[in-house]
Amino acid sequence: MDILFYAGLAATGLTAGLLGALLGLGGGVFVVPALSLIFGLPQLVAVGTSNLAVIATSTAGASVYVRNRLTNVRLALILLVPTTLAALISSLIASFLPQQVLSGLFAIILLYTSYTMLTNRELAPPAGSDEAIEATDALDLKAAHYDAASGNVEIYTPRRVREGMSVNALAGVLAGLLGVGGGVVQMPVMNLLMGVPLKVATGTSSFMIGVTATSAAFVRYAHGDIDPLIAVPTALFVFVGARIGAWLVPRAPNAILRRIFGWVAIIIAMLMILQALGIYRAGR
């Protein structure tokens, strides 16, 4: 049984790392439900393990994305301020919330995000005042990247920076409460709200999630929610999968990335809703 258990952890980590890096989610969005639903681990243990998995994904993918100019480092540093603070505070609160509440919150966020990605709903460009535009330009966020899949160079300037910072605080809350690294919010927010190209949003999100997950991991470790015998092998295979996913991102069409994200998120959300309602209970 131990061999099957660790083989399952390896498969979970490899898949989570691959999809996490491919979509900029960090892998935690897949690790948490897998450990909770399939292996029957307590939710907070799954969250603690996921925090380490997210750090592994960020470590594996960030260098590849930066080298391919798929990371807007300046934008990432700006958004990390509210995200990291929210992650630290919410990780302290997580221990006091029932498992059903955490599962339900996770499912709601996943359903909304999958809807926005599958329908390709992008918010219209803001009318904005001249002062707001000048403020954005002053941050020097304008950048360009080469899309290997389409063969085009895309120049972009992130917009709605203040709104993006506010919503990214929610990503920090998710990182602390659910151990998902916040990428499930960060990537769609940058792409749909701030007008950042999908692949750049993926790379920037991957750069950010490691920082938010690290702050939450310290709290989970202090509370005894990280089991090294589970977390270490899972994180190792997450790292391998993330390297593969980061290599695939520049070569994958945006439409395919959106569809993969949307449908995988829906499946996971349905399972988490069943668990929150007590209809589905996993056993190790």
C-alpha positions in Angstrom: 0.0 0.0 0.0 2.9 2.4 0.7 4.3 1.8 -2.7 0.9 2.6 -4.3 0.5 5.6 -2.0 3.9 7.1 -3.0 3.4 6.2 -6.7 0.1 8.1 -6.4 1.9 11.1 -4.9 4.4 11.0 -7.7 1.7 11.0 -10.4 -0.2 13.8 -8.6 2.9 15.9 -8.3 4.0 15.4 -11.9 0.5 16.2 -13.2 0.1 19.2 -10.9 3.5 20.6 -11.8 2.9 20.2 -15.5 -0.6 21.8 -15.5 0.4 24.4 -12.8 3.3 25.7 -14.8 1.4 25.5 -18.1 -1.4 27.7 -16.7 0.5 29.8 -14.1 -1.4 28.3 -11.2 1.4 26.8 -9.2 0.0 23.3 -9.1 -1.7 23.8 -5.7 -5.1 24.1 -7.4 -4.6 20.4 -8.3 -2.6 19.2 -5.3 -5.1 20.2 -2.7 -8.1 18.4 -4.1 -6.1 15.4 -5.1 -4.6 14.9 -1.6 -7.9 15.6 0.1 -10.3 13.8 -2.3 -8.2 10.8 -3.5 -5.8 10.3 -0.6 -8.2 11.3 2.2 -5.7 13.6 3.9 -6.9 16.4 6.3 -7.5 19.6 4.4 -4.8 21.6 6.3 -2.2 18.9 5.6 -3.2 19.1 1.9 -2.8 22.9 2.1 0.6 22.7 3.8 1.8 20.2 1.2 0.4 22.3 -1.6 2.3 25.4 -0.3 5.6 23.5 -0.8 4.4 22.2 -4.2 3.7 25.8 -5.3 7.2 26.9 -4.2 8.6 24.0 -6.3 6.5 25.1 -9.4 7.6 28.7 -9.1 11.3 27.7 -8.7 11.1 25.4 -11.7 9.2 27.7 -14.0 10.3 31.2 -13.1 13.8 31.0 -14.7 12.4 29.6 -17.9 9.7 32.3 -18.1 12.1 35.1 -17.4 14.6 33.9 -20.0 11.8 33.8 -22.6 10.6 37.3 -21.6 7.3 35.9 -20.4 7.6 37.5 -17.0 6.9 41.2 -16.3 9.1 41.4 -13.2 8.2 45.0 -12.4 4.5 44.3 -12.5 5.0 41.2 -10.3 6.8 43.2 -7.6 4.0 45.7 -7.5 1.3 43.1 -7.2 3.2 41.1 -4.6 2.8 43.8 -1.9 -0.9 43.3 -1.2 -0.8 39.6 -2.2 1.9 38.6 0.3 0.4 40.5 3.2 -3.0 38.9 2.6 -1.5 35.4 2.3 0.3 35.8 5.7 -2.8 37.0 7.5 -5.2 34.5 6.0 -2.9 31.6 6.7 -3.3 32.4 10.3 -7.0 32.3 10.0 -7.2 29.0 8.1 -6.7 26.9 11.2 -10.0 28.2 12.6 -12.2 27.5 9.6 -14.1 24.2 9.0 -12.9 22.0 6.2 -16.3 22.3 4.4 -15.9 26.1 4.3 -12.5 25.9 2.7 -13.7 23.3 0.1 -16.7 25.5 -0.7 -14.6 28.7 -1.2 -12.2 26.8 -3.4 -15.1 25.5 -5.6 -16.7 28.9 -6.0 -13.4 30.6 -7.1 -12.7 27.8 -9.6 -16.1 27.9 -11.2 -16.0 31.7 -11.7 -12.5 31.6 -13.1 -13.2 28.7 -15.5 -16.3 30.6 -16.8 -14.2 33.7 -17.5 -11.5 31.7 -19.3 -13.8 29.5 -21.4 -16.0 32.4 -22.5 -12.9 34.6 -23.1 -14.6 37.5 -21.3 -12.1 40.4 -21.2 -13.2 43.6 -19.6 -13.3 46.6 -21.9 -10.4 49.0 -21.8 -11.0 51.7 -19.2 -11.8 55.2 -20.3 -9.4 56.5 -17.6 -8.2 60.1 -17.0 -5.0 61.5 -18.4 -3.6 61.4 -14.9 -4.4 57.7 -14.5 -2.7 57.0 -17.8 0.4 59.0 -16.9 0.5 57.3 -13.5 0.6 53.9 -15.2 3.2 55.0 -17.7 5.3 56.3 -14.8 5.6 52.8 -13.5 7.3 51.8 -16.7 5.3 48.6 -17.1 5.2 48.7 -20.9 6.9 45.6 -22.4 6.9 43.2 -25.3 7.2 39.5 -25.9 7.6 37.1 -28.8 4.8 34.5 -29.2 6.5 31.4 -30.7 3.1 29.8 -31.4 1.9 32.7 -33.6 5.2 34.1 -34.7 4.2 37.6 -33.6 5.8 40.2 -31.3 3.2 41.6 -28.9 3.6 45.0 -27.2 1.4 45.7 -24.2 1.0 48.1 -21.3 -0.8 46.7 -18.2 -3.8 48.8 -17.3 -6.0 49.1 -14.1 -3.0 48.6 -11.9 -4.8 49.8 -8.7 -7.7 47.5 -9.4 -5.3 44.7 -10.1 -3.6 45.2 -6.8 -6.9 45.1 -4.9 -8.1 41.9 -6.6 -4.7 40.3 -6.1 -5.1 40.7 -2.4 -7.8 38.0 -2.9 -5.1 35.8 -4.5 -3.2 36.2 -1.3 -6.2 35.2 0.8 -6.6 32.0 -1.3 -2.9 31.3 -1.0 -3.1 31.4 2.8 -6.5 29.7 3.2 -6.3 27.1 0.5 -2.7 26.6 -0.3 -3.2 27.2 -4.0 -0.5 29.9 -4.5 -3.0 32.5 -5.7 -2.3 31.8 -9.4 -5.9 30.8 -9.9 -6.8 34.4 -9.4 -3.6 36.2 -10.5 -3.4 34.8 -14.0 -7.0 35.6 -15.0 -6.9 39.0 -13.3 -3.8 40.0 -15.2 -5.1 38.7 -18.5 -8.8 39.7 -18.3 -8.7 42.8 -16.2 -5.2 44.3 -16.8 -4.8 43.4 -20.4 -1.6 41.4 -20.0 -1.1 38.8 -22.8 -2.1 35.3 -21.6 1.4 33.8 -21.7 2.9 36.8 -20.0 0.2 36.5 -17.3 1.1 32.9 -16.9 4.8 33.6 -16.5 4.3 36.6 -14.2 1.9 34.6 -12.0 4.5 31.7 -11.8 7.1 34.2 -10.6 4.7 35.6 -7.9 3.2 32.4 -6.5 6.5 31.2 -4.9 6.6 34.3 -2.7 3.1 34.1 -1.5 3.3 30.4 -0.9 6.5 30.7 1.1 4.9 33.1 3.6 1.9 30.8 4.0 4.2 27.7 4.3 6.0 29.1 7.3 2.7 29.4 9.1 1.5 25.9 8.1 4.8 24.4 9.3 4.5 26.1 12.6 1.1 24.6 13.1 2.4 21.1 12.2 0.4 20.8 9.0 3.4 19.9 6.8 4.4 16.2 6.8 7.8 15.8 5.2 7.1 12.2 4.1 4.2 13.5 2.0 5.3 17.0 1.1 8.9 16.3 -0.1 8.2 13.5 -2.7 5.2 15.5 -3.9 7.2 18.7 -4.3 10.0 16.8 -6.1 7.7 15.5 -8.8 5.9 18.9 -9.0 9.3 20.4 -9.8 9.8 17.9 -12.7 6.4 18.5 -14.1 6.8 22.3 -13.8 9.9 22.2 -15.9 8.1 20.4 -18.7 5.1 22.8 -18.5 7.3 25.9 -18.6 9.0 24.5 -21.7 5.6 23.9 -23.4 4.0 27.3 -22.7 5.8 29.4 -25.4 4.8 26.7 -28.0 1.2 26.3 -27.0 -1.7 28.3 -28.7 -3.5 30.6 -26.3 -6.9 29.1 -27.1 -5.7 25.7 -26.0 -4.3 27.0 -22.7 -7.7 28.7 -22.0 -9.7 25.5 -22.7 -7.4 23.3 -20.6 -7.6 25.7 -17.7 -11.4 26.1 -17.9 -12.4 22.4 -18.1 -9.9 21.1 -15.5 -11.1 23.8 -13.1 -14.7 22.8 -13.6 -14.0 19.1 -12.8 -12.1 20.0 -9.7 -14.7 22.5 -8.5 -17.5 19.8 -8.9 -15.5 17.4 -6.7 -14.8 20.0 -4.1 -18.5 21.0 -4.0 -19.5 17.3 -3.4 -17.0 17.2 -0.6 -18.2 20.4 1.0 -21.8 19.0 1.0 -20.6 15.7 2.5 -21.7 13.7 -0.5 -18.2 12.6 -1.4 -15.7 11.5 1.2 -12.3 10.2 0.3 -10.5 7.5 2.2 -6.8 6.8 2.2 
